[in-house]
Amino acid sequence: MFGRKKRRAADEDELDELVGRDGSDDDPAADPDDTEDEDSGDDAESEDELDEWRRLDASRDWREEGPFDLSEVDLDADDVERMDFDALILTPFDGMQLQLQVNQQTQQLQALLVVSGQSVMELSLFAAPAGRDMRADVRDEMIANARKAGGKATLTEGPFGTEVRRVVPITTQQGQHGYHVSRTWFAQGPRWLLRGVLMGEAGLAEGLKGSTELLYELFANTVVRRGDRPKVPGELIPMTMPPEVANRASGASAGTR
């Protein structure tokens, strides 16, 4: 696999700031005006639960084995054939299929659907702040959306830190009722947040069993080329489909998010 570049001291400092190891007030959930009173027991318990997952994310460098920023690796150190989507660079595995999610209005490639047997992982990339971990914010929004839709969401320890597992009721076009089950991985690097949503068998699996292991390897080996253009945190970073990769894609699916 590609060669790893040694992180500069400045990068280590940025990582410390990113995960909040210095105890700063950058945590978006922290409100300096909050006071504790006799009626705040439930709120305090909820905050303690949330802090547990923030502490897990801050407990180690979950990106030590990837995903990587382009500045952290040397892609010329090997002769592995990769798939370059500009913002994301993937290392494919045997039997992998690829579908593309394109915004019909903008015609931008906004997500990659990696298929392995009966498992699917949706890969998408977002802008992130340079000095603050935004994973907790995104998780809170996902949990709120799941509950609003009548479903539920739980947090657990995953291979990249806190993992979100969701079960949301759905109704098909034929009027059949069912559930959409998924698990979501996050990796935050220098001004970017990579999200992987696992569905199908991988969404139901525990740990890295079966085809989930292949999707884990692909996610971990993903290289991010964010670019230097200023972006609002949370803004989707579109990808580019090169002609040579288009011939290898098994199909394309267009849709808006």
N, C-alpha and C positions, 0 to 999 in steps of 0.2 A: 504494500500500500504506500501511498505518497509519503514523502518525508515530512517530519514535523519541524517547524521552525521554533526556536526557543523564544518564549514570550519575553518581551522587554519588561523592565521594571515598571514602566509606566502602565503597561497592560495589566500587571498584577495589581497596581494601585486602583486602576479602573474597575477590576473585578471586585476588589474589596468594597469599593463604593457602590457598585452595582447591587451586591447582595446585602448591603447594609451592615457589614460587620463592624463598622465604626460607631454604630448606635446612633446615627444621625436621625433627624426628623423628616427624612425624605419619604418615609413610608406613607403612601397616599391614604391609608386607612387610619392614620394617627391624627387625632384632632386635639390640639393643645388646650381647647376650651372644655374638653370632656372632664367631668367631675364624677366621682363615685359617691352614690348615696344608697340608702337602704333599699330602694326600689330598682336598683340596677343590677341585681344578681344575675338575671337571665342574660342581660347584655354583656356582663363581665364574663360569663361562661362562654358565650359565643365568641367574644374577642380572644379568650384563651385558646379556643379551638382553632380559630383562624391563625393565631400566632404560632401554633404548633406546626402548621404547614409552611409558614414563612421561615420558621427556624430550620425546617428540613431543607428547604431550598438553599438556605444560607450555610448549611452545615459542611458543605464541600463544593468543589468545582465539578459540577455534574457534566461539564463539557470536556473533561480531561481526555476522554476517548472519542470526542465528537458529539455533535456536529461542529464543524470548523469554520472560522472566518478565512477568507482567501489569504490574509496576511499571516496566518499561522501555519500554512503548509506550503510545500514545494511540489506542485503537480508535475514538474519535469523530472522528478526523482525516480519515476517508474514509467513503464510503457503501457499502463492500464488504459483501455479505451473507455472514455466517459461520455456522458450525455450532457452537453453544455446548453443550459437555458438562460445564459447570461446571469440572472440573479441567483440561480441555483445550478450547481454542478453535481450530477448524480453518478454513482458507480453502479451500473445495472448488475443483476444476478441472473443466472440461468432460469429460463422459464418466465421471466418477468414480462408483464404486459403493461402498457401505458395508455392512459386516456387523458384527454386535455379538457380542461374546463375554461371556456372562453366566454367573456362577457359579450353578449349580443349587441349591446349598444356601443361599446367602445372598441370591440374586437380585440381586447387585451387578453392575453393568456394569464389567468389569475390563479390557477391551481393545477396541480398534477395529481392524477389518480393512478397510484401504483397498485397493480393487481397481481396477487400471488395465490393461485388456486381459488379458494372460496373466501379469501381475505382481500380487503382493500384498504389502502392508506391514502388519505388526501393530504397533500403537502402544499402549504401556502406560507408566504413570507410577509412580514409586516415591519414597518419602521418602529423603532423603540428609542426611548431617551438614552442619552449617553451615561447619565449618572444615577439612574433609578431603575430598580427591578419592577417591571410591569406585569409579571406573571400572575400575581395575586389579583390585580385589577381585572385581568381577562378571565380568570377563573370565576370571580364573583359574578361577572356578567353572564357567563355560561350557566352558572347555577341558577341565577335569577330567571333566565330565559327558559330553562328546562322546567322550573316550577310553574312559571306562567303558562306553559303549554300543558300543564297537568301531569308532568313527569317528575322525575327525581334525579338528583345528582349527588354523588359521593366522592370523597377524596381519599386517595391511598398513595402509598409510596410506589413509584414506578422507576424504570431504569434511568430516567432523566430528571428525577426529583418528584415533585407532587404531580400525580396523575389524576385526571378528571374522568370519572365513569358516569355515563348518563343513560337513562332509559326514558324515552319520550314517546307517548302515544301518537300514532299516525293513522291516516285514512287514505287508502289508495284511490286511484281514479275510478276503480271499479266499485268503490264503496266499502271495501273490506277494511276491517280495523286490525291494527297490529301495533308493534312497538319497534322503534328505532333504537338499537343498542350500540353504544360506541364508547371508546376510551381515547383520551387525548393526551399527547405528549407535548411538552414545550421545551425549547432551548433558546436562551437569550444570549446573544453575543454583542459585539461592538455596534450599537445602534440598530440592532435587528432582533426580531423574534420569529423563530421558526416554529410552525405548528404542524403536528401530524395527528390526524384523526383516523383511528383504526375502526373499521366496520367489518361486518360479516363474521367469520369464525374468529378473527383476531380481536374483534370488538367484544366477543363473549369469553375469550380465553383469559386465563390467569397467568401472570408472569410472561415468559417468552416461549410458550409451548407452540409446537407446530410451525405453521407459516409465519407466526408472529416473530420468530427469530430472524427470518429473512428481512422482514420489514424493519426490525430493529437495526440490523446491520446496515441497511440502506439509509435509514435516518441518521445513524451515527456517522456514516461516511459522507454525508452531504456536506458540500462546501458552499458557503454563502459569499456571493460577490454583490454587496449592497450598493456600491457606488457612493459618490460624494454629494449628490444633490440633496439639499435640505428637505426633510419630510416631516409631517406631523406625526407624533407617536400614535400608533394604531393604524396608520395609512397602509393600505395594501401595496406591496411592491410587485408590479407586474413582471412577467418573464417574457422571454423571446424564444420562439420556436425556430431553430435553424433548419434549413432545408435537408441537411443530411440526417437529422434526427427525425424529421417528419416521416421519412420512409420506414423508420423502425417502429413508429408508434402503431399500436394495434387498432386504434380507432380514436375518434374525437367526439366529445360530448360538449355541446354548447349550452350555456345557461347563465342566468344571473343569480347572484347571491343576495 
